[in-house]
Amino acid sequence: MIRLMETAAFHALQPYCANDEITVGTSIHIEHRAASGVGARIRAEAIVESFDGRFYTVRVTAHDDLQEIGRGTVGRAVVSVEKFLERIAKPRASQTEVPPGN
């Protein structure tokens, strides 16, 4: 359910992204409202709620064929794919290896 909600939020924000931009998740706050049976068809919807200049808040809901099963918000930020890939390729000081015996 949460994966579907995150995917719906991602797609809701795509129209706000420039050529090499995507959105990445920054937070998620979800209430599980009801159970669904095994094999139930689940759908998620997302509506852009706010933008503070850096972060978007997207209101999400999930339903099965009978009822709402979840609701909440997903936080996302717009990033340049190129800059993001450069940043994650650089090792951080906390991730550098210490030679054995030191």
Backbone bond lengths (Angstrom), bond angles and torsions (degrees), N, CA, C in turn:
res aa  C-N    CA-C-N  psi(-1)  N-CA   C-N-CA  omega(-1)  CA-C   N-CA-C  phi
1 M - - - 1.441 - - 1.534 110.05 -
2 I 1.323 116.51 -46.01 1.459 119.60 -178.09 1.523 110.84 -66.27
3 R 1.321 117.80 -38.63 1.468 120.18 176.49 1.529 110.40 -59.28
4 L 1.316 117.29 -42.22 1.460 120.68 178.48 1.526 111.35 -64.40
5 M 1.327 116.74 -38.73 1.467 120.66 178.72 1.531 110.89 -65.52
6 E 1.336 116.43 -42.85 1.468 120.01 178.50 1.529 110.69 -64.44
7 T 1.307 117.02 -40.27 1.465 121.03 178.76 1.525 110.54 -64.83
8 A 1.325 117.23 -41.72 1.466 120.64 177.85 1.522 110.82 -62.28
9 A 1.335 117.36 -41.06 1.467 121.34 177.95 1.529 110.48 -63.68
10 F 1.324 116.65 -43.59 1.468 121.62 177.67 1.527 110.25 -55.76
11 H 1.333 116.97 -49.18 1.462 121.28 -177.95 1.526 112.09 -68.00
12 A 1.324 117.69 -34.40 1.472 120.66 178.88 1.522 111.49 -63.93
13 L 1.336 117.37 -29.14 1.458 121.18 -177.26 1.526 114.07 -93.61
14 Q 1.315 118.72 -11.10 1.467 120.88 -178.58 1.528 113.21 -53.78
15 P 1.336 120.36 -39.62 1.469 119.49 179.92 1.532 113.77 -62.81
16 Y 1.327 117.78 -17.75 1.465 121.93 -179.05 1.528 112.38 -92.73
17 C 1.312 117.38 -0.83 1.463 121.87 -177.27 1.529 110.59 -97.13
18 A 1.341 115.18 141.65 1.471 121.24 175.38 1.526 108.95 -81.18
19 N 1.326 116.77 -172.98 1.468 122.88 -172.59 1.521 115.20 -49.28
20 D 1.327 118.16 -55.62 1.474 118.59 -174.66 1.527 111.68 -103.62
21 E 1.319 117.41 23.03 1.464 120.45 -178.37 1.526 112.02 -102.89
22 I 1.322 113.75 148.84 1.461 122.24 170.29 1.525 106.40 -138.42
23 T 1.317 116.30 175.16 1.459 119.23 173.78 1.520 108.96 -110.77
24 V 1.317 114.25 148.37 1.465 121.26 176.80 1.525 108.21 -123.31
25 G 1.318 115.68 148.25 1.450 120.53 -179.29 1.518 112.19 -71.80
26 T 1.333 115.62 139.23 1.462 121.11 177.29 1.528 112.44 -121.41
27 S 1.318 116.87 -23.70 1.468 120.34 178.27 1.520 109.23 -162.98
28 I 1.319 114.36 160.38 1.463 119.71 175.34 1.526 108.45 -151.44
29 H 1.321 115.29 131.73 1.466 122.44 179.81 1.528 106.82 -133.28
30 I 1.319 116.10 106.18 1.462 121.34 -171.92 1.523 110.44 -127.73
31 E 1.333 115.93 139.56 1.467 122.59 170.41 1.518 107.69 -107.08
32 H 1.313 115.80 129.55 1.462 120.95 172.41 1.515 105.91 -85.80
33 R 1.332 118.49 117.82 1.462 122.21 -172.48 1.521 113.82 -99.93
34 A 1.324 117.61 -28.17 1.461 120.26 -177.44 1.522 109.20 -161.60
35 A 1.318 115.25 157.80 1.462 121.05 177.70 1.523 109.92 -86.99
36 S 1.327 115.59 155.33 1.461 122.61 174.22 1.510 108.28 -122.43
37 G 1.314 115.84 148.99 1.455 120.13 179.84 1.516 112.19 -72.36
38 V 1.319 115.49 158.44 1.455 121.41 175.77 1.522 108.46 -58.85
39 G 1.316 116.31 130.90 1.463 121.45 179.88 1.515 114.10 84.65
40 A 1.340 118.54 1.88 1.466 120.78 179.65 1.521 110.05 -65.67
41 R 1.305 116.04 147.39 1.462 121.34 175.87 1.522 108.08 -86.62
42 I 1.335 116.14 121.38 1.458 122.05 -177.81 1.521 108.51 -111.18
43 R 1.317 116.93 138.08 1.462 121.21 175.05 1.524 108.58 -130.34
44 A 1.322 115.66 146.24 1.460 121.64 179.90 1.519 109.15 -121.74
45 E 1.333 114.92 145.68 1.456 121.59 177.47 1.515 108.40 -127.16
46 A 1.339 115.77 149.44 1.458 120.98 -179.33 1.523 109.86 -137.69
47 I 1.329 114.77 138.42 1.464 121.85 177.91 1.522 107.55 -130.14
48 V 1.331 116.51 127.64 1.458 120.40 178.51 1.525 107.68 -67.27
49 E 1.322 115.27 122.98 1.462 121.17 -175.89 1.525 112.43 -99.25
50 S 1.350 117.02 -43.40 1.463 118.90 -178.15 1.526 111.14 -158.61
51 F 1.333 113.92 163.78 1.459 122.57 176.00 1.516 106.91 -143.65
52 D 1.334 116.91 127.01 1.463 120.05 -176.33 1.527 112.92 -104.49
53 G 1.317 117.16 15.92 1.453 121.04 -178.05 1.511 112.77 101.94
54 R 1.317 116.63 -21.35 1.466 121.25 178.63 1.529 111.96 -134.69
55 F 1.315 116.73 -39.68 1.463 121.70 -175.05 1.524 111.32 -119.54
56 Y 1.341 114.35 141.42 1.454 121.69 173.50 1.522 109.17 -99.01
57 T 1.318 116.09 145.51 1.461 122.08 168.39 1.516 106.55 -114.31
58 V 1.324 115.53 127.21 1.455 121.84 -177.42 1.520 108.00 -119.51
59 R 1.340 116.97 126.01 1.463 122.05 177.21 1.523 107.26 -83.52
60 V 1.331 116.84 128.65 1.462 121.47 -176.76 1.532 110.53 -124.99
61 T 1.323 114.79 148.86 1.462 121.52 173.04 1.521 108.14 -138.30
62 A 1.322 115.39 155.34 1.469 121.39 174.73 1.519 108.14 -132.10
63 H 1.322 114.93 139.32 1.464 121.57 -179.10 1.519 109.52 -132.80
64 D 1.323 115.62 148.86 1.453 119.40 164.65 1.528 105.75 -101.04
65 D 1.302 118.77 -164.71 1.467 120.18 -178.53 1.520 113.11 -71.27
66 L 1.343 117.55 -12.28 1.458 120.89 -175.57 1.525 114.88 -110.06
67 Q 1.340 117.56 -34.85 1.458 118.66 -169.04 1.523 112.18 -161.93
68 E 1.327 114.85 171.06 1.454 120.63 171.50 1.523 107.76 -72.89
69 I 1.328 116.18 131.04 1.464 119.32 -179.61 1.524 112.56 -112.30
70 G 1.348 116.76 -12.81 1.455 119.51 178.67 1.511 111.01 -163.73
71 R 1.351 114.55 155.84 1.460 120.23 177.12 1.512 109.54 -156.32
72 G 1.323 115.80 160.82 1.450 119.53 177.50 1.507 111.83 160.24
73 T 1.331 115.20 -155.29 1.458 121.34 179.66 1.518 110.15 -131.90
74 V 1.319 113.93 151.46 1.459 122.40 174.93 1.526 106.52 -124.89
75 G 1.327 116.48 130.27 1.457 121.35 174.89 1.514 109.51 -97.90
76 R 1.330 116.40 137.65 1.458 120.89 -179.85 1.519 109.33 -143.03
77 A 1.326 116.13 152.73 1.463 123.18 177.05 1.517 109.23 -125.86
78 V 1.326 116.60 145.49 1.465 121.92 177.42 1.529 108.26 -85.05
79 V 1.333 115.97 131.76 1.463 121.37 177.81 1.530 109.38 -134.00
80 S 1.322 114.98 152.35 1.458 121.94 172.37 1.526 107.05 -77.60
81 V 1.320 117.58 128.08 1.459 121.26 179.58 1.519 110.17 -59.31
82 E 1.331 117.21 -45.44 1.462 120.56 -178.23 1.533 111.17 -61.04
83 K 1.318 117.27 -48.47 1.468 120.69 -179.51 1.527 111.22 -65.85
84 F 1.316 116.79 -37.68 1.464 121.10 179.08 1.525 110.39 -63.12
85 L 1.333 117.22 -46.01 1.460 120.59 -179.97 1.531 111.25 -64.76
86 E 1.327 117.22 -37.58 1.468 120.31 176.12 1.528 110.81 -62.67
87 R 1.321 115.96 -43.84 1.459 120.57 -177.44 1.526 111.97 -65.68
88 I 1.318 118.27 -42.14 1.466 118.91 -178.29 1.529 111.99 -76.50
89 A 1.334 117.58 -17.34 1.466 120.33 177.89 1.525 111.80 -77.20
90 K 1.335 117.45 -23.51 1.463 121.36 179.91 1.527 109.50 -79.63
91 P 1.343 117.34 127.88 1.470 118.28 177.96 1.524 110.23 -70.08
92 R 1.315 115.27 141.35 1.460 121.03 176.08 1.511 108.55 -88.10
93 A 1.327 116.36 156.58 1.466 121.07 179.49 1.519 110.99 -56.78
94 S 1.319 117.91 -37.31 1.466 120.55 -178.81 1.519 112.51 -74.34
95 Q 1.340 117.45 -12.69 1.457 120.71 -178.55 1.517 112.86 -103.27
96 T 1.320 118.09 -2.94 1.453 119.64 179.67 1.511 110.24 -72.56
97 E 1.305 115.84 144.63 1.459 120.45 -176.96 1.519 110.66 -80.96
98 V 1.298 115.29 142.98 1.465 121.81 173.61 1.510 107.56 -98.54
99 P 1.339 117.39 126.69 1.485 119.36 -179.27 1.519 110.41 -58.75
100 P 1.340 117.31 146.90 1.465 120.73 178.61 1.525 110.48 -57.46
101 G 1.321 116.54 142.61 1.443 122.59 178.14 1.509 113.91 88.80
102 N 1.313 118.52 0.46 1.486 120.73 178.93 1.486 110.97 -106.88
